[in-house]
Amino acid sequence: MESFYRSCSPCDSLMANLQHIADRIFRHLDAGHLSAGYANCMGALIDAYSDDPDFHEWADSVNGSAVEKLIACMVRKGKWNDSAWLREYVQEALKESAA
């Protein structure tokens, strides 16, 4: 799984970032190296980017590694369908970046 994170390079915009990360995730899923939770996270993040202005703002202000960290946290905690958890994560990240 470590090679998955090294293979994701930062992109210019979040949507490009998500597309790049999604491409890598689905390749690793097809190879059996990642759990299906990663695919669920991608769907949730794409929906959140469209529907949640706070997530959209946060996502546009961070690099790819922050998005990858979010995905890993979502999978580890099983929170890919929990919009309240995602809002809390983003609010905490915004507070940390403001400090």
Kinemage of the C-alpha trace (Angstrom):
@kinemage 1
@onewidth
@group {chain A} dominant
@subgroup {mainchain}
@vectorlist {calphas} color= white
{ca met a 1} P 0.000 0.000 0.000
{ca glu a 2} L 2.948 2.299 0.565
{ca ser a 3} L 3.668 2.258 -3.187
{ca phe a 4} L 0.096 3.467 -3.765
{ca tyr a 5} L 0.800 6.665 -1.846
{ca arg a 6} L 4.139 7.235 -3.538
{ca ser a 7} L 2.549 6.824 -6.964
{ca cys a 8} L 0.044 9.670 -6.401
{ca ser a 9} L 1.576 12.969 -7.362
{ca pro a 10} L -0.023 16.361 -6.625
{ca cys a 11} L -2.166 17.821 -9.413
{ca asp a 12} L -3.230 21.386 -10.146
{ca ser a 13} L -6.866 21.175 -9.006
{ca leu a 14} L -8.803 18.966 -6.658
{ca met a 15} L -10.906 17.407 -9.398
{ca ala a 16} L -7.740 16.558 -11.303
{ca asn a 17} L -6.311 15.332 -7.994
{ca leu a 18} L -9.361 13.166 -7.325
{ca gln a 19} L -9.281 11.794 -10.848
{ca his a 20} L -5.599 10.968 -10.538
{ca ile a 21} L -6.057 9.373 -7.107
{ca ala a 22} L -9.153 7.485 -8.311
{ca asp a 23} L -7.216 6.085 -11.254
{ca arg a 24} L -4.510 4.786 -8.914
{ca ile a 25} L -7.058 3.444 -6.415
{ca phe a 26} L -8.986 1.502 -9.048
{ca arg a 27} L -5.784 0.019 -10.468
{ca his a 28} L -4.798 -1.157 -6.995
{ca leu a 29} L -8.337 -2.400 -6.300
{ca asp a 30} L -8.312 -4.420 -9.520
{ca ala a 31} L -4.992 -5.919 -8.482
{ca gly a 32} L -6.416 -6.823 -5.061
{ca his a 33} L -4.075 -4.539 -3.109
{ca leu a 34} L -6.716 -2.226 -1.575
{ca ser a 35} L -10.097 -2.726 0.070
{ca ala a 36} L -13.368 -1.667 -1.539
{ca gly a 37} L -13.595 1.086 1.085
{ca tyr a 38} L -11.249 3.150 -1.074
{ca ala a 39} L -13.747 3.093 -3.964
{ca asn a 40} L -16.530 4.097 -1.581
{ca cys a 41} L -14.402 7.014 -0.346
{ca met a 42} L -13.824 8.273 -3.861
{ca gly a 43} L -17.563 8.409 -4.513
{ca ala a 44} L -18.204 10.180 -1.215
{ca leu a 45} L -15.496 12.773 -1.867
{ca ile a 46} L -16.714 13.525 -5.369
{ca asp a 47} L -20.242 13.985 -4.009
{ca ala a 48} L -18.979 16.157 -1.151
{ca tyr a 49} L -16.979 18.322 -3.545
{ca ser a 50} L -20.188 19.061 -5.448
{ca asp a 51} L -22.549 19.360 -2.464
{ca asp a 52} L -20.582 20.749 0.502
{ca pro a 53} L -19.134 24.279 0.155
{ca asp a 54} L -16.841 23.836 3.192
{ca phe a 55} L -15.368 20.648 1.780
{ca his a 56} L -15.024 22.307 -1.628
{ca glu a 57} L -13.135 25.237 -0.065
{ca trp a 58} L -10.873 22.967 1.985
{ca ala a 59} L -10.196 20.631 -0.908
{ca asp a 60} L -9.219 23.485 -3.213
{ca ser a 61} L -6.778 24.801 -0.618
{ca val a 62} L -4.808 21.595 0.056
{ca asn a 63} L -2.412 19.411 -1.885
{ca gly a 64} L -2.869 15.801 -2.923
{ca ser a 65} L -1.237 14.364 0.177
{ca ala a 66} L -3.914 15.956 2.388
{ca val a 67} L -6.620 14.328 0.267
{ca glu a 68} L -4.789 10.986 0.414
{ca lys a 69} L -4.574 11.297 4.204
{ca leu a 70} L -8.313 12.004 4.348
{ca ile a 71} L -9.049 8.925 2.226
{ca ala a 72} L -6.844 6.739 4.420
{ca cys a 73} L -8.588 8.048 7.562
{ca met a 74} L -12.013 7.472 6.045
{ca val a 75} L -11.155 3.874 5.161
{ca arg a 76} L -9.448 3.129 8.468
{ca lys a 77} L -12.434 4.437 10.425
{ca gly a 78} L -15.076 3.107 7.997
{ca lys a 79} L -16.527 6.594 7.512
{ca trp a 80} L -16.994 6.717 3.730
{ca asn a 81} L -20.781 7.164 4.072
{ca asp a 82} L -20.688 9.532 7.049
{ca ser a 83} L -21.097 13.131 5.890
{ca ala a 84} L -21.123 14.393 9.502
{ca trp a 85} L -17.698 12.815 10.094
{ca leu a 86} L -16.388 14.388 6.882
{ca arg a 87} L -17.682 17.835 7.918
{ca glu a 88} L -16.024 17.453 11.326
{ca tyr a 89} L -12.737 16.345 9.710
{ca val a 90} L -12.776 19.351 7.369
{ca gln a 91} L -13.679 21.804 10.144
{ca glu a 92} L -10.803 20.503 12.268
{ca ala a 93} L -8.408 20.709 9.314
{ca leu a 94} L -9.487 24.290 8.601
{ca lys a 95} L -8.903 25.228 12.271
{ca glu a 96} L -5.440 23.635 12.193
{ca ser a 97} L -4.471 25.458 9.015
{ca ala a 98} L -5.676 28.787 10.447
{ca ala a 99} L -3.579 28.346 13.608
